[in-house]
Amino acid sequence: MHLDMECTIVEILRPDGSKCAPGETGEVVGTSLTNFAMPLIRYRTGDVAAWGEGSCSCSLDRPFLAGLQGRDDDFVIGANGRRFSPTILTFPFETAEGVEESQLVQRAPGRLLVRLVPAPGFSDRGLGAARALIATDLEQRLGGGMSITFEIVECIRKGPNGKLRWIISEKENVHEC
């Protein structure tokens, strides 16, 4: 993702506000240099990304983002305070048989609620193997000390845009179906 540096200033910052090194992930913060009606100065986007290293394969000589990893509030915080990208958390659910939909809810660091919607033909009891597989894989990925609980639900409410929020942070209001 190339940046138009004539029209904007983009920073990638650590939680303490210092600038990230190339390849290091942090929050994307932007300043518009052309929007005089509604200036955005050091606007915190909530997106997490890293600067690309080296040159881009298209040969444009501009800074670029190596990867947009998601929203800052989409990250899960482990028991030790480490932040985990939603990208690595999807793998346990790909092989879990009998799961129609899932959602992770984090209300406190080190604690994770996993909501599961059973696929047609599967009951709460039938999801036992899926729960065990998901719990084991998440514990390995998130490290020790993580409290993982499960809730079997009939549906998971979609957001106002009709999309499923896969990770709900503790700061958000969680609605039932």
C-alpha positions in Angstrom: 0.0 0.0 0.0 1.8 3.1 -1.3 1.4 6.5 0.4 1.0 9.8 -1.3 3.5 11.8 0.8 2.7 15.1 -1.0 -0.8 15.1 0.5 -0.3 13.4 3.8 2.1 12.6 6.6 1.8 9.1 7.9 3.4 7.8 11.1 3.5 4.3 12.6 3.7 4.6 16.4 4.3 2.3 19.3 1.9 2.5 22.3 4.2 5.0 24.0 4.1 7.3 21.0 7.6 6.7 19.7 8.1 5.9 16.0 8.3 2.3 14.9 11.3 0.9 12.9 10.7 -0.6 9.5 9.0 -4.0 9.8 7.8 -3.2 13.4 4.0 -3.0 13.8 2.3 -0.1 15.4 -0.8 2.2 15.1 -1.2 4.2 11.9 -1.5 7.9 12.6 -2.1 10.4 9.7 -2.1 14.1 9.0 -3.8 15.5 5.9 -2.0 18.3 4.1 -4.8 19.2 1.7 -8.1 19.1 3.7 -8.4 22.7 4.8 -12.2 22.5 5.6 -11.7 19.7 8.2 -8.1 19.3 9.1 -7.0 16.0 10.4 -3.8 16.4 12.4 -2.1 13.3 13.8 -5.4 11.4 13.4 -5.3 8.0 15.2 -6.9 5.6 12.8 -6.9 2.5 15.1 -5.3 0.5 12.2 -2.2 -1.5 12.9 0.5 -1.8 10.2 4.3 -1.8 9.6 6.5 0.1 7.2 7.7 -1.9 4.2 11.4 -2.6 4.1 13.5 -2.1 1.0 11.8 -1.2 -2.3 8.5 -2.1 -3.6 8.3 -4.6 -6.5 6.5 -2.0 -8.6 9.6 0.2 -8.5 7.7 3.3 -7.2 10.1 5.2 -5.0 7.6 5.9 -2.2 7.1 4.7 1.3 4.7 1.8 1.6 2.9 -0.2 4.2 4.1 -3.8 4.3 0.9 -5.1 5.8 -2.2 -3.8 7.3 -2.9 -6.2 10.2 -6.3 -5.0 11.3 -7.8 -2.6 13.8 -6.1 -2.0 17.1 -9.2 -3.1 19.0 -9.2 -6.4 17.0 -6.1 -7.6 18.8 -6.4 -10.1 21.8 -4.3 -9.3 24.8 -2.6 -12.3 26.5 -2.2 -12.9 30.2 1.4 -11.5 29.9 0.1 -8.3 28.2 1.4 -9.4 24.7 -0.9 -8.4 21.8 -2.0 -11.1 19.3 -3.2 -10.3 15.8 -6.5 -11.8 14.7 -4.7 -13.3 11.8 -3.0 -16.0 13.9 -6.2 -16.7 15.9 -8.3 -17.9 12.9 -6.4 -21.2 12.4 -8.0 -23.2 15.3 -11.4 -22.5 13.8 -10.6 -23.7 10.3 -10.4 -27.4 11.3 -13.1 -27.3 14.1 -15.9 -29.6 12.8 -19.4 -28.5 13.6 -18.8 -24.8 14.0 -21.0 -22.6 11.8 -19.8 -19.2 13.2 -17.5 -18.0 16.0 -16.7 -14.9 17.8 -14.0 -14.0 20.4 -15.0 -11.6 23.2 -12.3 -10.1 25.5 -13.4 -8.2 28.5 -10.0 -8.3 30.3 -6.4 -9.2 29.4 -5.8 -12.9 29.8 -9.5 -13.8 29.6 -11.2 -14.9 26.4 -14.8 -15.9 25.8 -15.3 -18.0 22.6 -18.9 -17.9 21.2 -19.8 -20.8 19.0 -22.8 -21.3 16.7 -23.3 -25.0 16.0 -23.5 -26.1 12.4 -26.8 -27.8 11.3 -26.9 -31.3 12.8 -24.5 -30.5 15.7 -25.7 -30.0 19.2 -23.9 -28.4 22.2 -22.8 -31.9 23.2 -21.6 -32.6 19.7 -19.2 -29.6 19.8 -17.1 -31.1 22.5 -14.3 -32.1 20.2 -14.3 -28.7 18.5 -14.1 -26.9 21.8 -11.2 -29.1 22.9 -9.3 -28.5 19.6 -10.0 -24.7 19.7 -9.0 -24.4 23.4 -5.7 -26.3 23.0 -4.7 -24.4 19.9 -5.6 -21.0 21.3 -3.7 -21.8 24.5 -0.6 -22.7 22.5 -0.8 -19.6 20.4 -1.7 -17.2 23.3 0.7 -18.6 25.9 0.1 -19.8 29.4 -2.2 -18.2 31.9 -5.0 -17.5 29.4 -8.5 -18.2 30.7 -10.6 -19.5 27.8 -14.3 -20.2 28.3 -17.0 -21.1 25.7 -20.6 -20.1 25.2 -22.8 -21.9 22.7 -25.3 -19.5 21.1 -28.0 -19.8 18.4 -26.7 -16.8 16.5 -24.1 -14.0 16.6 -25.4 -10.5 16.0 -24.0 -8.7 13.0 -23.0 -5.0 13.2 -24.9 -2.1 11.7 -23.1 -2.7 8.5 -24.3 -6.3 8.3 -20.8 -7.7 9.0 -19.7 -10.0 11.8 -17.2 -8.5 14.2 -15.0 -11.6 14.9 -13.2 -10.0 17.9 -15.1 -7.8 20.4 -12.9 -5.9 22.8 -13.8 -5.2 26.4 -14.6 -1.6 25.6 -17.4 -2.4 23.3 -21.0 -3.1 24.2 -21.8 -6.7 23.5 -25.4 -7.4 22.3 -27.1 -10.7 22.2 -29.2 -11.8 19.3 
